[in-house]
Amino acid sequence: MVEVVGIGKNVTDSTGTLTILRDIDFSLSRGQTAAIVGASGSGKSTLLSIIAGLDTPTQGTVRLDGQDLFALTEDQRASLRAEKVGFVFQSFQLMGNLTALENVMLPLELAGRRDARATATDMLERVGLGARLGHYPRVLSGGEQQRVALARAFVLKPAVLLADEPTGSLDFATGANIMALMFELNREQGTTLVLVTHDRALAQQCERTLTIEAGRLV
């Protein structure tokens, strides 16, 4: 489902060239779970952005479900992401002017789904927020906001879910509940799950741990 082939990433500025990633190779099958771990600044989030096609590598490529991301135009990559990829961010990235229900309906509406309201409602009930449908993010707790973000990410049943420090801004108990829910949805939908985390205990719950040191996979 995910093939990362010879990925390297360099950034050049007035002080010279900085190598962020070098010679990264791995593949993940459908439904597999993997954690990308490493020290701050090791290149974890950059790698996740490249897997999503949001950032471009200096060399190498990524294949999602057999499609070479970087043989596509930017618009084609965006279409592929909309069809196959879900995101969960540490900062939730909810639309503050939309209710919980409207936030989850949004990707469905963009996909032209006529059943957007019913499907989003079902998904929010699935994550325990059936009583919070009309609430705006500002009146939801951090754990509730992250559950809305999870519902939004899973509602289109993506082939791949990418999560960047999904529990980083939550307390331990809330974070543990969020991750249990994420793994449960992963099993139910057969989604390939790739998450960036500093939490070694969380990483150990995944089938694979990919450790990045100084831009290399070790």
C-alpha positions, 0 to 999 in steps of 0.5 A: 500500500505504501512504498518509500523508495530511495527518499532523500530531502535537502534544503538549501539556504544562505548558509549552505545545504542541509540534508534532512533525509537520505536513502529512506526505503521501506514498504507497508502492506494494506492494514499494517501499522507503523510508527516513525520515531526519532529525536526532534529534528530527525526528519520524521514529520518531513518524511510523513509530509513526503509520504502524503505528497505534501512535500516533494523529495530531492530524490526518490519517490513514494508509491501509494497503492501502486501510484507514483506520487511524484509522477503526478501533477500537484492537482493529481496528487491532491485528488489521490490524497482526497480519495485514499489518504486521511490525516490526523494532526497534533493541533487537530486542524478543525474549522472553528466556524463549523460544528463538529458535524459540519467538520466531519461532513466537509470531506464527504461534501467535497467528494460529492456524497449525498449522504454526508450528514447521515454518514458524518453523524454515524461516524461521530456516534462511533467515536462517542460524540453523538451528543456533541454534533452541534458543538463548535470546537471552542467548547469541546475539550482537547480529547473531544476535538481529537475525536472529531479529527479522527472521525473526519479522517476515517469518514471516507474510509481512507486506504492510508491514515497518516498521524503526526503526534496524534496524542502530543497535546493530550494528557496521558489518559485521553491520549491512550483512549484516542490511540485505542480508538485509532487502532480499533478503526484501523482494524475495522476498516483495514486502513494502513496506519502510519504515525509519527510519535515521540512515545515509545510505548505508543510505538510498541503498539504498532506492528513496525517501528521505523527509527530515524536518526540524522535523516537515516532509517536505522 
